[in-house]
Amino acid sequence: MAKLPKFEVTKRANGEFQFNLTASNGETILSSEGYKAKDSCLNGIESVRKNSHF
């Protein structure tokens, strides 16, 4: 079974949240801007999901 790309939320040293989209081979294919609130970061992920095929 093929492994699907996945989103991961991380916290930067400056306290901002960001998300990365990691391909099935482990390569990061997208890194977001920094978000002050985690909910805003999660909304960014939903926007990418809605506007792409991930």
mmCIF file of the N, C-alpha and C atoms, coordinates in Angstrom:
data_MODEL
# 
_entry.id   MODEL 
# 
loop_
_atom_site.group_PDB 
_atom_site.id 
_atom_site.type_symbol 
_atom_site.label_atom_id 
_atom_site.label_alt_id 
_atom_site.label_comp_id 
_atom_site.label_asym_id 
_atom_site.label_entity_id 
_atom_site.label_seq_id 
_atom_site.pdbx_PDB_ins_code 
_atom_site.Cartn_x 
_atom_site.Cartn_y 
_atom_site.Cartn_z 
_atom_site.occupancy 
_atom_site.B_iso_or_equiv 
_atom_site.pdbx_formal_charge 
_atom_site.auth_seq_id 
_atom_site.auth_comp_id 
_atom_site.auth_asym_id 
_atom_site.auth_atom_id 
_atom_site.pdbx_PDB_model_num 
ATOM 1   N N  . MET A 1 1  ? 0.839  -1.180 0.000  1.00 0.00 ? 1  MET A N  1 
ATOM 2   C CA . MET A 1 1  ? 0.000  0.000  0.000  1.00 0.00 ? 1  MET A CA 1 
ATOM 3   C C  . MET A 1 1  ? 0.885  1.245  0.000  1.00 0.00 ? 1  MET A C  1 
ATOM 4   N N  . ALA A 1 2  ? 0.601  2.187  -0.874 1.00 0.00 ? 2  ALA A N  1 
ATOM 5   C CA . ALA A 1 2  ? 1.394  3.412  -0.983 1.00 0.00 ? 2  ALA A CA 1 
ATOM 6   C C  . ALA A 1 2  ? 1.119  4.325  0.202  1.00 0.00 ? 2  ALA A C  1 
ATOM 7   N N  . LYS A 1 3  ? 2.166  4.950  0.678  1.00 0.00 ? 3  LYS A N  1 
ATOM 8   C CA . LYS A 1 3  ? 2.057  5.905  1.766  1.00 0.00 ? 3  LYS A CA 1 
ATOM 9   C C  . LYS A 1 3  ? 1.680  7.268  1.190  1.00 0.00 ? 3  LYS A C  1 
ATOM 10  N N  . LEU A 1 4  ? 0.661  7.896  1.747  1.00 0.00 ? 4  LEU A N  1 
ATOM 11  C CA . LEU A 1 4  ? 0.193  9.181  1.251  1.00 0.00 ? 4  LEU A CA 1 
ATOM 12  C C  . LEU A 1 4  ? 1.023  10.325 1.823  1.00 0.00 ? 4  LEU A C  1 
ATOM 13  N N  . PRO A 1 5  ? 1.062  11.456 1.113  1.00 0.00 ? 5  PRO A N  1 
ATOM 14  C CA . PRO A 1 5  ? 1.702  12.643 1.690  1.00 0.00 ? 5  PRO A CA 1 
ATOM 15  C C  . PRO A 1 5  ? 0.984  13.029 2.979  1.00 0.00 ? 5  PRO A C  1 
ATOM 16  N N  . LYS A 1 6  ? 1.718  13.659 3.901  1.00 0.00 ? 6  LYS A N  1 
ATOM 17  C CA . LYS A 1 6  ? 1.071  14.037 5.154  1.00 0.00 ? 6  LYS A CA 1 
ATOM 18  C C  . LYS A 1 6  ? 1.487  15.444 5.577  1.00 0.00 ? 6  LYS A C  1 
ATOM 19  N N  . PHE A 1 7  ? 0.604  16.073 6.327  1.00 0.00 ? 7  PHE A N  1 
ATOM 20  C CA . PHE A 1 7  ? 0.839  17.389 6.886  1.00 0.00 ? 7  PHE A CA 1 
ATOM 21  C C  . PHE A 1 7  ? 1.339  17.226 8.320  1.00 0.00 ? 7  PHE A C  1 
ATOM 22  N N  . GLU A 1 8  ? 2.316  18.054 8.685  1.00 0.00 ? 8  GLU A N  1 
ATOM 23  C CA . GLU A 1 8  ? 2.826  18.062 10.049 1.00 0.00 ? 8  GLU A CA 1 
ATOM 24  C C  . GLU A 1 8  ? 2.908  19.506 10.517 1.00 0.00 ? 8  GLU A C  1 
ATOM 25  N N  . VAL A 1 9  ? 2.385  19.768 11.714 1.00 0.00 ? 9  VAL A N  1 
ATOM 26  C CA . VAL A 1 9  ? 2.462  21.098 12.314 1.00 0.00 ? 9  VAL A CA 1 
ATOM 27  C C  . VAL A 1 9  ? 3.646  21.111 13.268 1.00 0.00 ? 9  VAL A C  1 
ATOM 28  N N  . THR A 1 10 ? 4.470  22.146 13.153 1.00 0.00 ? 10 THR A N  1 
ATOM 29  C CA . THR A 1 10 ? 5.610  22.313 14.049 1.00 0.00 ? 10 THR A CA 1 
ATOM 30  C C  . THR A 1 10 ? 5.592  23.727 14.612 1.00 0.00 ? 10 THR A C  1 
ATOM 31  N N  . LYS A 1 11 ? 6.345  23.933 15.669 1.00 0.00 ? 11 LYS A N  1 
ATOM 32  C CA . LYS A 1 11 ? 6.459  25.258 16.277 1.00 0.00 ? 11 LYS A CA 1 
ATOM 33  C C  . LYS A 1 11 ? 7.889  25.749 16.084 1.00 0.00 ? 11 LYS A C  1 
ATOM 34  N N  . ARG A 1 12 ? 8.009  26.935 15.545 1.00 0.00 ? 12 ARG A N  1 
ATOM 35  C CA . ARG A 1 12 ? 9.317  27.543 15.304 1.00 0.00 ? 12 ARG A CA 1 
ATOM 36  C C  . ARG A 1 12 ? 9.901  28.068 16.614 1.00 0.00 ? 12 ARG A C  1 
ATOM 37  N N  . ALA A 1 13 ? 11.193 28.371 16.586 1.00 0.00 ? 13 ALA A N  1 
ATOM 38  C CA . ALA A 1 13 ? 11.879 28.908 17.763 1.00 0.00 ? 13 ALA A CA 1 
ATOM 39  C C  . ALA A 1 13 ? 11.271 30.238 18.215 1.00 0.00 ? 13 ALA A C  1 
ATOM 40  N N  . ASN A 1 14 ? 10.691 30.999 17.285 1.00 0.00 ? 14 ASN A N  1 
ATOM 41  C CA . ASN A 1 14 ? 10.099 32.287 17.628 1.00 0.00 ? 14 ASN A CA 1 
ATOM 42  C C  . ASN A 1 14 ? 8.660  32.155 18.143 1.00 0.00 ? 14 ASN A C  1 
ATOM 43  N N  . GLY A 1 15 ? 8.168  30.930 18.291 1.00 0.00 ? 15 GLY A N  1 
ATOM 44  C CA . GLY A 1 15 ? 6.836  30.682 18.833 1.00 0.00 ? 15 GLY A CA 1 
ATOM 45  C C  . GLY A 1 15 ? 5.738  30.562 17.791 1.00 0.00 ? 15 GLY A C  1 
ATOM 46  N N  . GLU A 1 16 ? 6.055  30.830 16.531 1.00 0.00 ? 16 GLU A N  1 
ATOM 47  C CA . GLU A 1 16 ? 5.049  30.711 15.475 1.00 0.00 ? 16 GLU A CA 1 
ATOM 48  C C  . GLU A 1 16 ? 4.892  29.253 15.060 1.00 0.00 ? 16 GLU A C  1 
ATOM 49  N N  . PHE A 1 17 ? 3.696  28.938 14.569 1.00 0.00 ? 17 PHE A N  1 
ATOM 50  C CA . PHE A 1 17 ? 3.404  27.604 14.050 1.00 0.00 ? 17 PHE A CA 1 
ATOM 51  C C  . PHE A 1 17 ? 3.590  27.612 12.540 1.00 0.00 ? 17 PHE A C  1 
ATOM 52  N N  . GLN A 1 18 ? 3.960  26.465 12.007 1.00 0.00 ? 18 GLN A N  1 
ATOM 53  C CA . GLN A 1 18 ? 4.034  26.295 10.562 1.00 0.00 ? 18 GLN A CA 1 
ATOM 54  C C  . GLN A 1 18 ? 3.655  24.868 10.254 1.00 0.00 ? 18 GLN A C  1 
ATOM 55  N N  . PHE A 1 19 ? 3.287  24.629 8.997  1.00 0.00 ? 19 PHE A N  1 
ATOM 56  C CA . PHE A 1 19 ? 3.038  23.254 8.593  1.00 0.00 ? 19 PHE A CA 1 
ATOM 57  C C  . PHE A 1 19 ? 3.932  22.904 7.421  1.00 0.00 ? 19 PHE A C  1 
ATOM 58  N N  . ASN A 1 20 ? 4.261  21.642 7.362  1.00 0.00 ? 20 ASN A N  1 
ATOM 59  C CA . ASN A 1 20 ? 5.018  21.081 6.253  1.00 0.00 ? 20 ASN A CA 1 
ATOM 60  C C  . ASN A 1 20 ? 4.185  19.972 5.640  1.00 0.00 ? 20 ASN A C  1 
ATOM 61  N N  . LEU A 1 21 ? 4.282  19.851 4.322  1.00 0.00 ? 21 LEU A N  1 
ATOM 62  C CA . LEU A 1 21 ? 3.684  18.731 3.613  1.00 0.00 ? 21 LEU A CA 1 
ATOM 63  C C  . LEU A 1 21 ? 4.825  17.834 3.193  1.00 0.00 ? 21 LEU A C  1 
ATOM 64  N N  . THR A 1 22 ? 4.796  16.608 3.666  1.00 0.00 ? 22 THR A N  1 
ATOM 65  C CA . THR A 1 22 ? 5.870  15.651 3.416  1.00 0.00 ? 22 THR A CA 1 
ATOM 66  C C  . THR A 1 22 ? 5.387  14.580 2.450  1.00 0.00 ? 22 THR A C  1 
ATOM 67  N N  . ALA A 1 23 ? 6.163  14.343 1.412  1.00 0.00 ? 23 ALA A N  1 
ATOM 68  C CA . ALA A 1 23 ? 5.829  13.326 0.411  1.00 0.00 ? 23 ALA A CA 1 
ATOM 69  C C  . ALA A 1 23 ? 6.016  11.924 0.987  1.00 0.00 ? 23 ALA A C  1 
ATOM 70  N N  . SER A 1 24 ? 5.502  10.945 0.281  1.00 0.00 ? 24 SER A N  1 
ATOM 71  C CA . SER A 1 24 ? 5.596  9.561  0.741  1.00 0.00 ? 24 SER A CA 1 
ATOM 72  C C  . SER A 1 24 ? 7.034  9.075  0.859  1.00 0.00 ? 24 SER A C  1 
ATOM 73  N N  . ASN A 1 25 ? 7.969  9.744  0.156  1.00 0.00 ? 25 ASN A N  1 
ATOM 74  C CA . ASN A 1 25 ? 9.382  9.354  0.251  1.00 0.00 ? 25 ASN A CA 1 
ATOM 75  C C  . ASN A 1 25 ? 10.115 10.099 1.363  1.00 0.00 ? 25 ASN A C  1 
ATOM 76  N N  . GLY A 1 26 ? 9.378  10.914 2.150  1.00 0.00 ? 26 GLY A N  1 
ATOM 77  C CA . GLY A 1 26 ? 9.970  11.629 3.274  1.00 0.00 ? 26 GLY A CA 1 
ATOM 78  C C  . GLY A 1 26 ? 10.453 13.033 2.948  1.00 0.00 ? 26 GLY A C  1 
ATOM 79  N N  . GLU A 1 27 ? 10.381 13.415 1.679  1.00 0.00 ? 27 GLU A N  1 
ATOM 80  C CA . GLU A 1 27 ? 10.851 14.740 1.263  1.00 0.00 ? 27 GLU A CA 1 
ATOM 81  C C  . GLU A 1 27 ? 9.789  15.800 1.564  1.00 0.00 ? 27 GLU A C  1 
ATOM 82  N N  . THR A 1 28 ? 10.214 16.924 2.136  1.00 0.00 ? 28 THR A N  1 
ATOM 83  C CA . THR A 1 28 ? 9.310  18.042 2.372  1.00 0.00 ? 28 THR A CA 1 
ATOM 84  C C  . THR A 1 28 ? 9.052  18.727 1.036  1.00 0.00 ? 28 THR A C  1 
ATOM 85  N N  . ILE A 1 29 ? 7.781  18.809 0.658  1.00 0.00 ? 29 ILE A N  1 
ATOM 86  C CA . ILE A 1 29 ? 7.441  19.405 -0.636 1.00 0.00 ? 29 ILE A CA 1 
ATOM 87  C C  . ILE A 1 29 ? 6.747  20.756 -0.486 1.00 0.00 ? 29 ILE A C  1 
ATOM 88  N N  . LEU A 1 30 ? 6.386  21.121 0.761  1.00 0.00 ? 30 LEU A N  1 
ATOM 89  C CA . LEU A 1 30 ? 5.764  22.413 1.004  1.00 0.00 ? 30 LEU A CA 1 
ATOM 90  C C  . LEU A 1 30 ? 6.000  22.802 2.451  1.00 0.00 ? 30 LEU A C  1 
ATOM 91  N N  . SER A 1 31 ? 6.428  24.042 2.661  1.00 0.00 ? 31 SER A N  1 
ATOM 92  C CA . SER A 1 31 ? 6.534  24.617 4.003  1.00 0.00 ? 31 SER A CA 1 
ATOM 93  C C  . SER A 1 31 ? 5.739  25.908 4.012  1.00 0.00 ? 31 SER A C  1 
ATOM 94  N N  . SER A 1 32 ? 4.939  26.087 5.029  1.00 0.00 ? 32 SER A N  1 
ATOM 95  C CA . SER A 1 32 ? 4.074  27.263 5.095  1.00 0.00 ? 32 SER A CA 1 
ATOM 96  C C  . SER A 1 32 ? 4.798  28.459 5.688  1.00 0.00 ? 32 SER A C  1 
ATOM 97  N N  . GLU A 1 33 ? 4.083  29.573 5.658  1.00 0.00 ? 33 GLU A N  1 
ATOM 98  C CA . GLU A 1 33 ? 4.518  30.753 6.388  1.00 0.00 ? 33 GLU A CA 1 
ATOM 99  C C  . GLU A 1 33 ? 4.327  30.493 7.876  1.00 0.00 ? 33 GLU A C  1 
ATOM 100 N N  . GLY A 1 34 ? 4.780  31.408 8.707  1.00 0.00 ? 34 GLY A N  1 
ATOM 101 C CA . GLY A 1 34 ? 4.575  31.291 10.144 1.00 0.00 ? 34 GLY A CA 1 
ATOM 102 C C  . GLY A 1 34 ? 3.226  31.855 10.544 1.00 0.00 ? 34 GLY A C  1 
ATOM 103 N N  . TYR A 1 35 ? 2.574  31.195 11.493 1.00 0.00 ? 35 TYR A N  1 
ATOM 104 C CA . TYR A 1 35 ? 1.272  31.624 12.006 1.00 0.00 ? 35 TYR A CA 1 
ATOM 105 C C  . TYR A 1 35 ? 1.401  31.842 13.510 1.00 0.00 ? 35 TYR A C  1 
ATOM 106 N N  . LYS A 1 36 ? 0.805  32.925 14.004 1.00 0.00 ? 36 LYS A N  1 
ATOM 107 C CA . LYS A 1 36 ? 0.861  33.198 15.444 1.00 0.00 ? 36 LYS A CA 1 
ATOM 108 C C  . LYS A 1 36 ? -0.017 32.247 16.238 1.00 0.00 ? 36 LYS A C  1 
ATOM 109 N N  . ALA A 1 37 ? -1.128 31.807 15.640 1.00 0.00 ? 37 ALA A N  1 
ATOM 110 C CA . ALA A 1 37 ? -2.071 30.917 16.324 1.00 0.00 ? 37 ALA A CA 1 
ATOM 111 C C  . ALA A 1 37 ? -2.111 29.556 15.627 1.00 0.00 ? 37 ALA A C  1 
ATOM 112 N N  . LYS A 1 38 ? -2.197 28.498 16.419 1.00 0.00 ? 38 LYS A N  1 
ATOM 113 C CA . LYS A 1 38 ? -2.251 27.148 15.860 1.00 0.00 ? 38 LYS A CA 1 
ATOM 114 C C  . LYS A 1 38 ? -3.501 26.963 15.004 1.00 0.00 ? 38 LYS A C  1 
ATOM 115 N N  . ASP A 1 39 ? -4.622 27.543 15.429 1.00 0.00 ? 39 ASP A N  1 
ATOM 116 C CA . ASP A 1 39 ? -5.860 27.424 14.638 1.00 0.00 ? 39 ASP A CA 1 
ATOM 117 C C  . ASP A 1 39 ? -5.681 28.020 13.246 1.00 0.00 ? 39 ASP A C  1 
ATOM 118 N N  . SER A 1 40 ? -4.949 29.112 13.142 1.00 0.00 ? 40 SER A N  1 
ATOM 119 C CA . SER A 1 40 ? -4.682 29.720 11.832 1.00 0.00 ? 40 SER A CA 1 
ATOM 120 C C  . SER A 1 40 ? -3.837 28.782 10.969 1.00 0.00 ? 40 SER A C  1 
ATOM 121 N N  . CYS A 1 41 ? -2.898 28.115 11.593 1.00 0.00 ? 41 CYS A N  1 
ATOM 122 C CA . CYS A 1 41 ? -2.058 27.146 10.882 1.00 0.00 ? 41 CYS A CA 1 
ATOM 123 C C  . CYS A 1 41 ? -2.919 25.992 10.357 1.00 0.00 ? 41 CYS A C  1 
ATOM 124 N N  . LEU A 1 42 ? -3.814 25.501 11.187 1.00 0.00 ? 42 LEU A N  1 
ATOM 125 C CA . LEU A 1 42 ? -4.703 24.412 10.774 1.00 0.00 ? 42 LEU A CA 1 
ATOM 126 C C  . LEU A 1 42 ? -5.628 24.858 9.648  1.00 0.00 ? 42 LEU A C  1 
ATOM 127 N N  . ASN A 1 43 ? -6.062 26.117 9.684  1.00 0.00 ? 43 ASN A N  1 
ATOM 128 C CA . ASN A 1 43 ? -6.873 26.654 8.584  1.00 0.00 ? 43 ASN A CA 1 
ATOM 129 C C  . ASN A 1 43 ? -6.066 26.692 7.291  1.00 0.00 ? 43 ASN A C  1 
ATOM 130 N N  . GLY A 1 44 ? -4.774 26.975 7.391  1.00 0.00 ? 44 GLY A N  1 
ATOM 131 C CA . GLY A 1 44 ? -3.898 26.951 6.219  1.00 0.00 ? 44 GLY A CA 1 
ATOM 132 C C  . GLY A 1 44 ? -3.831 25.564 5.600  1.00 0.00 ? 44 GLY A C  1 
ATOM 133 N N  . ILE A 1 45 ? -3.748 24.546 6.444  1.00 0.00 ? 45 ILE A N  1 
ATOM 134 C CA . ILE A 1 45 ? -3.738 23.162 5.955  1.00 0.00 ? 45 ILE A CA 1 
ATOM 135 C C  . ILE A 1 45 ? -5.041 22.855 5.232  1.00 0.00 ? 45 ILE A C  1 
ATOM 136 N N  . GLU A 1 46 ? -6.169 23.250 5.821  1.00 0.00 ? 46 GLU A N  1 
ATOM 137 C CA . GLU A 1 46 ? -7.466 23.001 5.191  1.00 0.00 ? 46 GLU A CA 1 
ATOM 138 C C  . GLU A 1 46 ? -7.573 23.706 3.848  1.00 0.00 ? 46 GLU A C  1 
ATOM 139 N N  . SER A 1 47 ? -7.011 24.894 3.749  1.00 0.00 ? 47 SER A N  1 
ATOM 140 C CA . SER A 1 47 ? -7.028 25.623 2.482  1.00 0.00 ? 47 SER A CA 1 
ATOM 141 C C  . SER A 1 47 ? -6.249 24.873 1.403  1.00 0.00 ? 47 SER A C  1 
ATOM 142 N N  . VAL A 1 48 ? -5.089 24.335 1.772  1.00 0.00 ? 48 VAL A N  1 
ATOM 143 C CA . VAL A 1 48 ? -4.305 23.561 0.811  1.00 0.00 ? 48 VAL A CA 1 
ATOM 144 C C  . VAL A 1 48 ? -5.066 22.307 0.406  1.00 0.00 ? 48 VAL A C  1 
ATOM 145 N N  . ARG A 1 49 ? -5.682 21.641 1.371  1.00 0.00 ? 49 ARG A N  1 
ATOM 146 C CA . ARG A 1 49 ? -6.464 20.430 1.048  1.00 0.00 ? 49 ARG A CA 1 
ATOM 147 C C  . ARG A 1 49 ? -7.608 20.725 0.097  1.00 0.00 ? 49 ARG A C  1 
ATOM 148 N N  . LYS A 1 50 ? -8.321 21.820 0.329  1.00 0.00 ? 50 LYS A N  1 
ATOM 149 C CA . LYS A 1 50 ? -9.467 22.171 -0.500 1.00 0.00 ? 50 LYS A CA 1 
ATOM 150 C C  . LYS A 1 50 ? -9.058 22.571 -1.914 1.00 0.00 ? 50 LYS A C  1 
ATOM 151 N N  . ASN A 1 51 ? -7.895 23.173 -2.042 1.00 0.00 ? 51 ASN A N  1 
ATOM 152 C CA . ASN A 1 51 ? -7.464 23.721 -3.331 1.00 0.00 ? 51 ASN A CA 1 
ATOM 153 C C  . ASN A 1 51 ? -6.444 22.868 -4.057 1.00 0.00 ? 51 ASN A C  1 
ATOM 154 N N  . SER A 1 52 ? -6.236 21.640 -3.570 1.00 0.00 ? 52 SER A N  1 
ATOM 155 C CA . SER A 1 52 ? -5.311 20.711 -4.223 1.00 0.00 ? 52 SER A CA 1 
ATOM 156 C C  . SER A 1 52 ? -5.911 19.298 -4.139 1.00 0.00 ? 52 SER A C  1 
ATOM 157 N N  . HIS A 1 53 ? -5.152 18.331 -4.495 1.00 0.00 ? 53 HIS A N  1 
ATOM 158 C CA . HIS A 1 53 ? -5.642 16.940 -4.441 1.00 0.00 ? 53 HIS A CA 1 
ATOM 159 C C  . HIS A 1 53 ? -5.085 16.169 -3.241 1.00 0.00 ? 53 HIS A C  1 
ATOM 160 N N  . PHE A 1 54 ? -4.526 16.866 -2.228 1.00 0.00 ? 54 PHE A N  1 
ATOM 161 C CA . PHE A 1 54 ? -3.973 16.186 -1.052 1.00 0.00 ? 54 PHE A CA 1 
ATOM 162 C C  . PHE A 1 54 ? -5.023 15.983 -0.001 1.00 0.00 ? 54 PHE A C  1 
# 
